[in-house]
Amino acid sequence: MMEIEEVNNYEALPLLSLNHVSLLCRSVSESARFYEQVLGFVLIKRPSSFKFNGAWLYNYGIGVHLIENPSIDDFDTIIEPRPINPKDNHISFQCNDVGLVKGRLEGMGMKYVTAVVEDEGNRVDQVFFHDPDGYMIELCNCENIPIIPLASCSFKPRLSNSIKAAPARCGFMENAMMESLSMEMLNISF
């Protein structure tokens, strides 16, 4: 008989936190200016052994490493800036005043898109915009939605044709993921 090992039994790698995000850019000076002036990062010393143009910035407990590649468009088939799409890859930073963020972006003449996420009476306001190289940045009050591990969700599978309400501690998506996982486990053939 085959045993099913729970995911919790796997030992995770000894990670501590996010250290930095590394981004290719057309112009280190233009991108560094954006991360300093718009997002409040500070230029820091980078190792002298690097033989390529770049910059390291730091704030909020993480770093942004910029690596200059003026021919970045040769590797990217999209030369026109992509639309600002909240469902695209992005880097997100929490902020405490989304209204102030929108006002400052407008004052700088920057284009942005807003979105709202609501869950069980909690509301998150999001603002999305691009950096000079088209990387998307999100600023939000994401701390408004609590972080609840899926393992703590009480899962009640649906009966064949009756639909029951999702458990109070977890939202629809978490319940759907747990239901999918349980169905996959039931379909394992021994």
N, C-alpha and C positions, 0 to 999 in steps of 0.2 A: 504494500500500500504506500502510495506517494504522500509525503507530508508537504503541506503548504507553509512556507516560512513567512511570517509577517514582516512587513517592511520595517517596523520598529526594531527588529532584531539586527538589522544591518548597522554596522558602526560607521557613522558619517566621518568624513575627513575632518581634521582638527582646524576648521575655519574659525576666524575671529570676527571679521567684518569685511565690508567692501573697502578696498584700499584706494583704487583709482580706476578711472575710465580713460582709455587711450583712444585718441581720435586723429585720423589723418586730416590735414587741412591744407588748403592752397597757400595761405599766408599765415605764418605763425604770429606775426605782429598784429594782423587784423583780428584773428581768432582770440589771441590773448587779451586784446583790448576789450572784446565782447565779454569774455568770461570775467574780466576785472570790473568793467563799468556796469554791465547789465546784471550779472549774477553775484558780484561781490567776492570773487576769488582773488587771491593774492599770489603774485609770482614768487616762486621759491627757487632756491639753487637746485640745479640738476647736475648729475655726475659729469665731470669734465672728460671722461673717457668716451662719451658719445661723439661720433664723428659725423653727425647729421644735424640739421637745423631743427630745433624743437624748443618746447618750453614746458615747465611744470608749474602748475598752479594748485593752491590748496585752500580749503575752507570747509566748514560744516563737517569736519571729520573725514573728508575724502579728497582725493586728488584728481585733477584733470591733466593728463599728459597729452600735449599736442606734438604731432610729428608732421613736419612740413613735407608735402609732396605736391609741387606745383602742377604735375601732370595727373592729378587725381581723376580728372574727367576721362582720361584714357582708359581707366579701369571701371568707370561707372557709365553705363549706357544712358543714364538720365542726366542730361546736361541742363535742361530746364529744371527750376526748383519744383520739387514735388508739392502737391497740395498739402496743407496742414491737416493731417488726418489723425485724430486721437487713437485710432486702432493701428497705427504704424509704430515701428521701433522708436523708443524715446528714452530719455533720461529724466527722471522725476525728482523734484525737490519739494519738500514741504515748506509752506510759508504760513504766516499767521494773518495775512490781510490780502485776500485775492483782489478786492476792490482797488487797493493801492497799486498792486501789480499791474492791473489793466490800465489804470491812469498813467503810470510811468511808461508802459509800453506805447501807449497812444502818444505821449509826449515825445518819445523817441522816434515816432513815425513807423513803428514796427507792426507788421500784420500778426494777428493772433486769432485763435478760435477758442471758444469756451465750451465746456460741457459740464453736466451735473450728473453725479452718481448718487442714488438714494437707496438705502437699505434699512428696513425696519425702523423708520423714523430718523435715521442718520443721513446727513447730506454732506457731500463733498463737492466743492466747486473747483474746477480745473481750468487752467489757461495753458494753451499749447502754442508754441512759436518755434521758429528755426534759428539756429546760429548761422554765422556767415557761410558755412559749408553745407548747409541744408540738414544738419542733424537736428532732430526735434527735441525740444525741451518742454517739460511740463512743470508748472508750479501749481501746487494744490494745498488744500487743508485736509490731506488724506488721513491724518490722525483722527478725524471725526468718525471713521468706521473702525471698530475694534478688530484686532487681529485674533481670529479664532481658528486654531488648528483643526483641520477636518477630522482628525482622530477624536476630538472632543465633541463632535456633532452627534447627537442621538439620532440614529438612522432608523426610520420605520419604512420598510419596503411597501410599495403599493400592491394592493391585491389586484388581480387580473383586470377587472373593468371598473373598479372603484378608485377614484383619485382622492387621496387624503391630503390634508394640508401639510406643508413642509414643517419640520420641527422648528420650534421657536428660536433655538440658539443659532441656527444656520439658515442661510438664504437658499433660494431656488437652485442656484448653480452648484453650491456645495452638496445639496441633497441629490441633485441629478448625477454628480460625479460619484458619490457614494453608492447610488443605486446601480450605476453602470459597472462599478468595480465589483459589487456583490453579484451581479448577473454574470460577469466574466468568470468569477470564481465558481459559480454554480455550473457553468458550462465546461469546466475542465473535465476531460475524460480520463479516467484512471485505467 
